Amino acid sequence: MPKTMKIFTGNANPAMAREICQYLDVPLASAEVKKFSDGEISVEIGENVRGADVFVIQPTCPPVNDHLMELAIMVDALRRASARRITAVIPYYGYARQDRKVRPRVPITSKVVAEMLMAVGTRRVLCMDLHAGQIQGFFNIPVDHLYAAPIILKYIRATFDDVVMVSPDAGGVERTRAFAKRLNAGLAIIDKRRERANECEAMHVIGDVKGKTAILLDDMVDTAGTLCGAATKLKEMGASEVHACCSHPVLSGPAIERIEKSCIKSLVVTNSIPLRGAAEHCKKIKVLSVSELLGEAIRRINSEDSVSYLFV
């Protein structure tokens, strides 16, 4: 039997939370999440959650620290209000790029975040397209890791012809190969290397892109430097058009200006992070909703059904 379900949200992506509630046909639960005058986070839960199966929808997107603290404080408030189980729904997991020691005396911050969320009372995590899959192992609680791939693949099939999928670096080859296989498309890789110290990285294209629609695929786009450089190289190698797809539109710093000036015709993203500022008005950006995917996962967790069905 499904347990009483309550869905809360912080200030990170309330529009997504409303879409998920609409899909599940449940009201968005009441919570006041604001700041004191000195910037400290204030949370007050507005309804009874005793014995309820609670889901807090909160991507830890920029400003990352504010949204992370909102999530942690909300979970603590719900635990102290006797919620039966608290699931943190984190469509975008901030600090995910700091997942190992790359130099001496540096932290593994994604592990710090995991421990913090467990310490305040999180009993399950639902996330999407983690930057590094091994982050699941940083938690000692169940983690359901969803993928936006089915939604992005559906869009690519309906929109483009004669496609070649392109990985912007060696690290993304496995993800890009999986897309190429599902689309029965070609695969290309951008090889970046620095020939000498203090020289710019040179880019080489491995694979045939001439006369084809090249689609760059990554899990996130931050400053868009690598993406726009790769697009320029693909055009030089004869690609007829260059498009890009990613799950998480971080789009910080000069990202929008770079995308606007680049030869990228479109950037397809999901609503895991809400577009803000100049990104909202960028005509090259197309947003796909993953709210129904997350809503179905929440329904299955609540009714103790299999979530792995959604990975197909």
N, C-alpha and C positions, 0 to 999 in steps of 0.2 A: 504493500500500500504506500502511495506517495505520502510524504510527511508535509506538514504545513510549510509552504515556501514563502520566504520574504526576500525581496530583491532591493538592495540599497545601492546608492552611488555617491561618490564624492564629486569634486568639481572637475575631474580630468576629462570625462566624456559623457556628460548626462544625456546627450542626444542618442548615443548608442544604447544606454540603459533604457531609455524610453522605447526604442525600437525593439529591444529584447522583451520588454514587458508586454508590448503589443503582440508580439509573436506568441508569447506564452499565455496571453489573456489574463494577466495578473496586474494589479496596480503597483506602481513604484512606491516602495515603502518610504515613510517620512523620516528624514534626518536633516538636521541643520549643521552644515559644515562651513565654518567661516573662520576669520582670523581676529585675534585681539589686536589692539592698536600697535602692539610691539611686534606683530608678525607671527606670534605663536598660533597654532591651530586650535580651534575650538570645535568640539563635536557634541551634539546632543541628539540621541535617538528619540524619535517622536512617537513610537508605538511599542506595544508589548511584543517581545520576541522570545519569551520563555518557551523552551522546548521546540523552537522553530528551526527549520533547515534554512540557513541564511546564506545569501550570495552577495558579495560586495564587488560591484563592477568598477574597476579603477585601473586603467593603464597607467604605468608610471612614466608618462611622457613629460616633456618639458612644460613647466619647471619641475624637473624630476624630483628634487628633494621635497618640495611642497606636496606633490601628489603621493609620494612614498609615505610621508608622515601622516597625511590624511588617511591613507589606507591602514597604517599601523594603529592609529588612534581609534579609528572606527571599529577595527577588529577587537581592540581591547574593550571598548565600550559595549560591544555586543556580547563578548564573553562574560563581562561583569553583569550583564542583564540576563544571563542564563540561557543564551541561545544554545540549541542542542549541538549544532555543527556549523562552523563558519568556513565557507569556501571563498577564497580570494580569486576573483576572475580578473586576470591580468592579460588583456589582449596584447599589450606591448610591455615587455619586461625591461625596465631601465637598468643600467649598469651591466647588461649582459655581455658587453665586449670585454669586460675585465674578468675573464673566466679562468685565467691561469697566470702563473708568474712568468712574465716574459723577460724580466730583468731582476737582478738582486734587489731585495728590500722594497718590493712593491706589493700591494694587497691583492687579494682575490675578492673584489668587491661584490660580485654576483653571489658569492657564498655568504658574505656578510648580510646582504639583503635577505637571503633565504633564512638564515638563522634568526634575524630580527622578526620576520613574519611568523615563524614558528613560535618564537618566544612570547609573542603577544596573544597567541591563541588560534592562529590559522590552522585548520585541520584538513584542508584539501586545497589544491591549487589547480586552476584551469587557465592555460595560457595558449598562445598561438605563435608559431614560427619563431621559436627561440633562436637567437644568434648562434648559440652553441648548444647542441642537444644534451651535452653532459651536465648542463645546469640542473636537469631533473634530478640528478644524483646528489645535488647539494641539499635537497630536502629529505627529511626522514618521515614524510607524510605522502599520501598519494598525489601524483601530479598527472593531470590529463593534458597532453600536448597535442593541440589541434594544428591543422595546416590549412592555409588559404588556397592551396593549389587547386582544388576542384572548382572554385569560383573563378580564379584567374584563367584556368584552362578553358572553361566554358566561354569566357569572354574572347580569348584568343581564337578559338575555333570559329566563333560567330563573326569575327571582325577581320581577320587577316588571311591571306592566301600566300602560298610559296614561302613558308617561314623557315628561318634558321634561328635556333635558340643560341644565345651567346652568354657565356659566363664572363663577367668583368675581371675575374681573377681566378687563380688556381683553386682557392678555397671553396668556390661556389660551384665547382664542376659537377659534383654528385647531384646537387639540386637541379642544375640545368639539364644534365643528362636525363634525369627522371622526367622532366617536362618534355624534352625532345622525343623520348620514347613514347609517351602518351599521345603526342601529337603526330607521331610518325614523321618527324622533321629532322633536319640536319643539326649538327652541333658544332659550335666554334668556341674558341677560348682566347681571351686576351691575355697574353703573356707580358708581364711588366718586369723590367729589369733595369738596374742602374749599372751602366758599364764602368764608370769610374766614380770615385768619391766626389761629392759636391756637384754632380751632374744630375739633371732631371732624369726621371725614369723614362726609358724608351718602351714603347708599346708595340707588340707584334701580334698579328692575328693568326691563330692556328685554325685552319678550316676554310671552307669555301663559302664566301658570302656574296660573291659577285652576282648582281641582278636579282638578289633576294631581299625579302623583308626581314631585316635583322631585329631580333627582340632581345634586348639586354635584360637579364633576370638577376635580382639580388633580393636578400631578405629585408634590407632597409636602405634608404637613401638619406644620408645626413647632409654633408656640405655639397654633394653632387660633383665634386672635382673629378674623381675616378670615372664616374658615369659619363660625364660630358666629354672627357678626354677619349674614352673608349668609343663613344659615338662618332667623334671626328675621325678616328682611325678607321672605323668600319666604312664610313663614307669614302674615305681615301682608297679603300680596298674594293670599292665598287658596289657596295650595298645600295639597293634602290631606295629604301627607306630605313630609318632607324627609330624604333620605339623602345620603351623601357617598362618593366613591371617590377613592383616590389610590394611586400606586405605592409611595411611600416614607413610612412612618410615623415621622418623626423624633420628634414628640411630646415636645418639651422644655418646661421651665418649667411653666406652669399649664395645659398642653394638656388633660390628662385631666380635670381638675376642670371646665374649660370645656365639654368634650364631654358630660360626665355631666349638667351642669346645662342644657344646650342642648336645643332642640326637634329636634335631629338624632336620627332613630330608629336609624340604623346607620351605621357608618363601615367601608367595605370597603377593605382594604389588601392588599399583598403581603408576602411574607416576605423582601423585599430587605434589611430591617432587622429584627432580632429584637426582639420586644416585651419590655420590661424594666420592673420595678417595678410601679407602679399600672396601667400599660397592659396587663399580663398578665391582670389581673382585671377589666378593663372589659368588661362584657357587651355593650356597643354595638359593639365592634370585631369584625369578621369577617376572618380572614386567608386569602388565597388563595395557593397555592404556585406560584412560578415556577421551581422547581427543575428540572422536566422540560424547560422551554423552554431554560434555560441548559445543561442536560445535553446536549440535542440540538445546540445551537450548538457546544459543546465537541467533541462527536463529529464534527461536520462540519468543524470547523477541523483536527482531528487527521487526518482522512482527505482533506483538501484538497477537500472538496465545497462547494457554494454555501451560504452562510448566509442569503442574501437570500430564500430559500424561506420562512424563518420570519417574514418581515415581513408576509406576506399575512394 
